[in-house]
Amino acid sequence: MARLYAAALLFALAAPALAQNCSAPVPGNSTASVHFKAVSDYLDSIADDLWPLNKEIHDNPELGYEEVEAHDLLTSFMESQDGWNVTRSLGGIDTAFMAVFEGSGGGPVISFNAEYDALPGLGHACGHNLIATASVGGALATAEIMRAESLAGRVILFGTPAEESLGGKVKMLEAGLFDDAQIDISLISHPTAGNDSPYMITTATDRFDVEYHGREAHAAASPWEGVNAQDALLVANTALGFMRQQMRPSDKVHGFIASGGSRINVIPALATASYQIRSNDAEQLANFTERVVACFEAGALASGAEMNLTMRPYGYANMVSNDALAESYTAWFEGLGGDMEDPVIDKKRDPSGSTDQGNISHDFPSISPYFGITNEDGSQPAGGPHTTAFEVASGSRAAFDKAIMVAKSLAGVAVDVLTVEGLLEKIKEEFEQTKKSSKRKARRQS
């Protein structure tokens, strides 16, 4: 059921523009807006061109910073599009890129982020092929409207590698690539096995690796001469287990032991492990991190082993969604027949997962809507992202068709920003207010 609040807000902002060209969509009525119909028709017309890109990326998964084929495929495609200027290996990052379409001069700068890295052993079980498709389609449709209407502004499609744990967007952000492009808003999307939502709600997260160095000794003949590195790790994990009684529901720690000895009759001199910690925001994450690290220090103290704990670069911030952008997206998505949850309920969802788009959202107004995908037969995948079932679903034509629907909605947001008087100012005003009131920054690389 279409939510009237989104339409009411959009129309209030759009009244002057509507009087001239009916540029804003009417939820549930795909013929009421010139731009609404034009965006939808254009993406329908190029869907068969986008499907091979989507399929090729899905069927040839590449890990973060190794997405050579996807990078070449997407840049070659964008180079073939009229009016686009493409920079390969942007900022010295081999598999990053930027494609720019210039409007009639001046105006807002709209950016879309495309992801295309895969998961080790699981392929595209996070559906990044669909994210790339939606962003490429959204950028192309926006450019088409700008060309047809001689609109001022600029559209930028960023190719952002290595979202899965390696922080490609954070690296690009810290290199100043988004600042240099002077973007006004950042748009992206993400598939899920659940319901459609304009709000991605994620945690802030950090990762670390830990090593304990002890001293080998014969486990039967002279164990007292050894320092057991494995014991240090076991003590740390035991301390974590007890700490869980006093953890907030939003605080999470998980990891795996990589090594802890190789011979049963030798006191292990080395034990290694990797962990990830999550919390609602950067401030809460910093406090939680201190408590987690104390557990590992306890392991060293109890065992006598030496501890080396190394935080990985590029921590992820929690996602901060811009309401004005989300409301525009909702109006377009529901106009295409989609259905969204009530925003009051939707925004109370517990955060799940983390993304480097969160860092972007702390520097620029942003949304990353969730879109539910299905298998070819219309059934939901048996598992959510990062499962084999989701990898299968993300390669289906049904999932691709949903990504095209999302591309239309993202393009609609972009067109609204370009044409609806006062909308960009409202977006930026909300962003600045949120910036003042929230703990916005994740840990940056030291």
Secondary structure as UniProt FT lines:
FT   HELIX           4..21
FT   TURN            27..28
FT   TURN            30..31
FT   HELIX           34..59
FT   TURN            64..65
FT   HELIX           68..79
FT   TURN            82..83
FT   STRAND          84..88
FT   HELIX           90..92
FT   TURN            94..95
FT   STRAND          97..102
FT   STRAND          109..114
FT   TURN            120..122
FT   TURN            125..126
FT   HELIX           128..149
FT   STRAND          154..159
FT   HELIX           168..174
FT   TURN            175..176
FT   HELIX           177..180
FT   TURN            181..182
FT   STRAND          185..187
FT   STRAND          190..192
FT   STRAND          204..213
FT   TURN            219..221
FT   HELIX           223..225
FT   HELIX           229..243
FT   HELIX           244..246
FT   TURN            249..250
FT   STRAND          252..259
FT   TURN            264..265
FT   STRAND          270..279
FT   HELIX           282..303
FT   STRAND          306..311
FT   HELIX           323..335
FT   TURN            336..337
FT   HELIX           343..346
FT   TURN            347..348
FT   HELIX           357..361
FT   TURN            362..363
FT   STRAND          366..367
FT   STRAND          370..372
FT   TURN            376..377
FT   HELIX           388..394
FT   HELIX           397..419
FT   TURN            421..422
FT   HELIX           423..437
//
